[in-house]
Amino acid sequence: MFTRNRKLWTFAMIALTAVLLSACQWGAKPASTDPPPAAGQPPKPAETPESIDTAWGIDTASIVDEPFYACVRDSFGEPAYVGRYLETKEGVSYGIQPEEVELLHGKGIKILPIYNHFTDATTYDRGVAEAEQAIEMAGELGIPEGVAIFADVEPNYPVDAEFIRGWTETMLASPYEPGVYGVFREASDSKLLSSYLAFAWQHQELASQLFVWTSDVDIGITTKANAPKAYAPEAEKVTTVDVWQYGIDAEACNIDTNLMRSEFLKYLW
């Protein structure tokens, strides 16, 4: 069952992971802590990368109009969702327009909201302030209660655990759900993974309510039909990954390609 209070690994596992990361290794997933099955019931099958049900979609910094939608559909396939930015960031991304919302929803496509109006992801106060701005933008767009909003932490941004805490606490006190996007990988210039692990170590309950969207793009752009069959982003070894961006910078249509746990669709707009 997929709930906001998702299961994180124990303190011991996070501590072990931190030690292994410092030694340039990954720890294995711990044994399941689920209760034993009732008498006469078959055991619950273990989750494997191949057993996770996924939904394919895209994200883009471009405005999605009919020609753009046709480009995506004809070149890659019909997406279940489109990641779009809350407001325009000059020279970086166009903010979503009411016409886009009408177009996408009219085609049964959900929207994955992204907030990117910052370049410094450090300090608790900044995490609070950025979350408050994202909440205001989302409200002005008419995004309904219960939708997850992702803070976009680019690889070159400074980031720390306190920013993540400020963002998460503030979003949880709002009508919306907290998410963080970025490179949750050891072999990266980004400090997001180590900051996230520090946050999870110090604030397990908060961390269990923070959604993760990782950019792990070794596979590269594919069509919907050729998307990965196994849901295997690297960060799945240390936490639950809700969205996996597995390819970026398509030559056609200006899109990135993603897989998402299908049950996470209910947190989209």
C-alpha positions as CSV (number, residue, x, y, z in Angstrom):
1,M,0.0,0.0,0.0
2,F,1.4,3.4,-1.0
3,T,0.9,6.1,1.5
4,R,2.6,9.5,2.2
5,N,4.3,8.0,5.3
6,R,6.4,5.7,3.3
7,K,8.8,3.3,4.9
8,L,12.4,4.5,5.1
9,W,15.3,2.3,6.2
10,T,16.2,2.1,9.9
11,F,18.7,4.5,11.5
12,A,21.2,1.7,11.4
13,M,20.8,1.2,7.7
14,I,21.2,4.9,7.0
15,A,24.2,5.1,9.2
16,L,25.7,2.0,7.4
17,T,24.9,3.6,4.0
18,A,26.7,6.8,5.0
19,V,29.7,4.8,6.0
20,L,29.7,2.8,2.8
21,L,29.2,5.9,0.7
22,S,32.2,7.5,2.3
23,A,34.1,4.4,1.3
24,C,32.7,4.7,-2.3
25,Q,30.4,1.6,-1.9
26,W,26.7,1.0,-1.6
27,G,25.0,-1.0,1.1
28,A,22.4,-3.7,0.2
29,K,18.8,-3.2,1.0
30,P,17.8,-4.6,4.4
31,A,15.6,-7.5,4.9
32,S,11.9,-6.7,4.9
33,T,10.3,-5.4,8.1
34,D,6.8,-6.3,7.0
35,P,4.8,-8.5,9.4
36,P,4.6,-12.2,8.6
37,P,1.6,-13.3,6.5
38,A,-1.5,-14.6,8.3
39,A,-1.8,-18.3,8.7
40,G,-2.7,-20.0,5.5
41,Q,-1.8,-17.0,3.4
42,P,1.1,-17.1,0.8
43,P,4.0,-14.8,1.6
44,K,4.1,-11.4,0.0
45,P,6.4,-11.4,-3.0
46,A,9.5,-9.3,-2.6
47,E,9.6,-6.1,-4.6
48,T,12.1,-6.3,-7.5
49,P,13.0,-3.8,-10.2
50,E,11.0,-5.9,-12.7
51,S,7.9,-6.1,-10.5
52,I,7.4,-2.4,-9.9
53,D,4.5,-1.0,-12.0
54,T,5.5,2.2,-13.8
55,A,4.0,5.0,-15.8
56,W,6.0,6.8,-18.6
57,G,6.1,10.5,-19.0
58,I,8.2,13.6,-19.8
59,D,9.3,16.9,-18.4
60,T,10.0,20.0,-20.3
61,A,11.0,23.6,-20.0
62,S,9.0,24.5,-23.1
63,I,5.3,25.5,-23.4
64,V,3.2,22.5,-24.3
65,D,0.9,23.6,-27.2
66,E,-0.7,21.4,-29.9
67,P,2.4,21.2,-32.1
68,F,4.6,20.4,-29.2
69,Y,2.2,17.7,-28.0
70,A,2.1,16.2,-31.5
71,C,5.9,16.2,-31.6
72,V,6.0,14.2,-28.4
73,R,3.2,11.8,-29.3
74,D,4.6,11.1,-32.8
75,S,8.3,10.9,-31.9
76,F,8.1,9.2,-28.5
77,G,4.6,8.1,-27.5
78,E,1.7,9.4,-25.4
79,P,2.9,10.5,-21.9
80,A,0.8,9.8,-18.8
81,Y,2.2,13.0,-17.3
82,V,4.2,16.1,-18.1
83,G,6.6,17.8,-15.7
84,R,6.2,21.6,-15.9
85,Y,7.4,24.6,-14.0
86,L,5.2,26.8,-11.8
87,E,6.4,30.1,-13.3
88,T,8.8,31.4,-15.9
89,K,12.5,31.6,-14.9
90,E,14.2,33.9,-17.4
91,G,16.6,32.1,-19.7
92,V,15.8,28.7,-18.1
93,S,12.2,27.6,-18.3
94,Y,8.7,28.8,-19.3
95,G,6.1,28.6,-16.6
96,I,3.0,26.6,-17.2
97,Q,0.1,28.6,-18.8
98,P,-3.7,28.0,-18.3
99,E,-4.0,26.9,-21.9
100,E,-1.4,24.2,-21.3
101,V,-3.4,22.9,-18.3
102,E,-6.6,22.8,-20.4
103,L,-4.8,21.0,-23.2
104,L,-3.1,18.4,-21.1
105,H,-6.1,17.7,-18.9
106,G,-8.3,17.5,-21.9
107,K,-6.1,14.7,-23.2
108,G,-6.1,12.9,-19.8
109,I,-2.5,13.8,-19.1
110,K,-1.5,14.7,-15.6
111,I,0.9,17.5,-14.6
112,L,4.0,17.1,-12.4
113,P,4.7,20.6,-10.8
114,I,8.3,21.8,-10.5
115,Y,9.6,24.8,-8.6
116,N,12.9,26.2,-9.7
117,H,13.1,29.8,-8.5
118,F,16.3,29.5,-6.4
119,T,20.0,28.7,-7.0
120,D,21.1,28.1,-3.4
121,A,19.6,25.2,-1.4
122,T,21.2,25.8,1.9
123,T,19.9,26.9,5.4
124,Y,16.6,26.1,7.1
125,D,15.3,29.7,6.6
126,R,15.9,29.5,2.8
127,G,14.1,26.2,2.6
128,V,11.1,27.7,4.4
129,A,11.1,30.8,2.2
130,E,11.3,28.9,-1.1
131,A,8.5,26.6,0.0
132,E,6.3,29.5,0.9
133,Q,6.9,31.0,-2.6
134,A,6.1,27.7,-4.2
135,I,2.9,27.4,-2.2
136,E,1.8,30.8,-3.3
137,M,2.5,30.1,-7.0
138,A,0.7,26.8,-6.8
139,G,-2.3,28.5,-5.2
140,E,-2.4,31.1,-7.9
141,L,-2.4,28.4,-10.6
142,G,-5.3,26.6,-8.9
143,I,-3.3,23.5,-8.2
144,P,-5.5,21.4,-5.8
145,E,-4.8,20.1,-2.4
146,G,-2.7,16.9,-2.1
147,V,-0.5,17.5,-5.2
148,A,3.3,17.0,-4.8
149,I,5.5,20.0,-5.7
150,F,9.2,19.3,-6.4
151,A,12.0,21.6,-5.5
152,D,14.5,21.5,-8.4
153,V,18.0,21.2,-6.9
154,E,20.4,21.4,-9.9
155,P,23.8,19.6,-9.6
156,N,25.8,22.9,-9.3
157,Y,23.6,24.3,-6.4
158,P,24.9,24.3,-2.9
159,V,22.6,22.1,-0.8
160,D,22.4,21.0,2.8
161,A,20.1,19.0,5.1
162,E,18.6,22.1,6.7
163,F,17.3,23.4,3.5
164,I,15.6,20.1,2.9
165,R,14.1,20.2,6.4
166,G,12.8,23.7,5.9
167,W,11.2,22.9,2.5
168,T,9.7,19.6,3.8
169,E,8.2,21.0,7.1
170,T,6.7,24.1,5.3
171,M,5.2,22.1,2.5
172,L,3.7,19.6,4.9
173,A,2.0,22.4,6.7
174,S,0.4,23.6,3.4
175,P,-2.2,22.0,1.2
176,Y,0.6,20.4,-0.8
177,E,3.1,17.5,-0.5
178,P,6.9,18.0,-0.5
179,G,9.2,16.6,-3.2
180,V,12.8,17.2,-4.2
181,Y,14.3,16.7,-7.6
182,G,18.0,16.3,-8.3
183,V,20.9,14.0,-8.8
184,F,20.6,11.4,-6.0
185,R,23.8,9.6,-7.0
186,E,27.2,9.0,-5.3
187,A,29.2,9.6,-8.5
188,S,28.1,13.2,-9.0
189,D,29.3,16.7,-8.3
190,S,26.0,17.3,-6.6
191,K,25.9,17.2,-2.7
192,L,22.2,16.3,-2.8
193,L,22.5,12.6,-1.9
194,S,24.8,13.2,1.1
195,S,22.5,16.1,2.3
196,Y,19.4,13.9,1.9
197,L,21.0,11.1,3.9
198,A,22.0,13.5,6.6
199,F,18.4,14.9,6.7
200,A,17.0,11.3,6.8
201,W,19.4,10.4,9.6
202,Q,18.3,13.3,11.7
203,H,14.6,13.5,10.8
204,Q,13.2,10.1,9.9
205,E,9.6,10.9,10.2
206,L,9.9,14.0,8.0
207,A,12.0,12.0,5.5
208,S,9.3,9.4,5.2
209,Q,7.0,12.1,3.9
210,L,9.3,13.6,1.3
211,F,9.0,12.4,-2.2
212,V,12.2,11.8,-4.3
213,W,12.6,12.4,-8.0
214,T,16.1,11.4,-9.1
215,S,18.0,12.3,-12.3
216,D,19.9,9.2,-13.2
217,V,20.4,9.3,-16.9
218,D,22.8,6.6,-17.9
219,I,20.2,4.9,-20.0
220,G,19.3,8.0,-22.0
221,I,16.3,9.1,-24.0
222,T,14.0,6.4,-25.3
223,T,10.5,6.1,-26.7
224,K,7.7,5.0,-24.5
225,A,7.8,1.6,-26.0
226,N,11.5,1.2,-25.4
227,A,11.5,2.6,-21.8
228,P,13.4,0.6,-19.2
229,K,11.6,-2.6,-18.2
230,A,13.2,-2.6,-14.8
231,Y,12.7,0.3,-12.4
232,A,16.3,0.6,-11.2
233,P,17.5,4.1,-10.4
234,E,20.7,4.0,-8.3
235,A,19.0,5.8,-5.4
236,E,16.5,2.9,-4.9
237,K,19.4,1.2,-3.0
238,V,18.9,3.7,-0.1
239,T,15.4,5.1,-0.3
240,T,12.1,4.9,-2.2
241,V,12.4,6.7,-5.5
242,D,9.0,8.0,-6.7
243,V,10.1,9.4,-10.1
244,W,13.1,8.4,-12.2
245,Q,14.4,10.7,-14.9
246,Y,16.4,8.3,-17.0
247,G,17.0,10.4,-20.1
248,I,17.6,14.1,-20.8
249,D,17.9,16.5,-23.7
250,A,16.1,14.7,-26.5
251,E,17.0,16.0,-29.9
252,A,13.4,16.2,-30.8
253,C,10.7,18.1,-28.8
254,N,13.0,19.4,-26.0
255,I,12.0,16.8,-23.4
256,D,13.5,14.6,-20.8
257,T,12.0,11.1,-20.2
258,N,10.8,9.6,-16.9
259,L,9.4,6.5,-15.3
260,M,7.2,6.9,-12.2
261,R,5.8,4.4,-9.8
262,S,2.2,4.1,-11.1
263,E,0.7,4.6,-7.6
264,F,2.4,8.0,-7.4
265,L,0.1,9.3,-10.2
266,K,-2.4,10.2,-7.5
267,Y,-0.1,12.9,-6.3
268,L,-0.1,14.7,-9.6
269,W,-2.3,17.5,-10.8
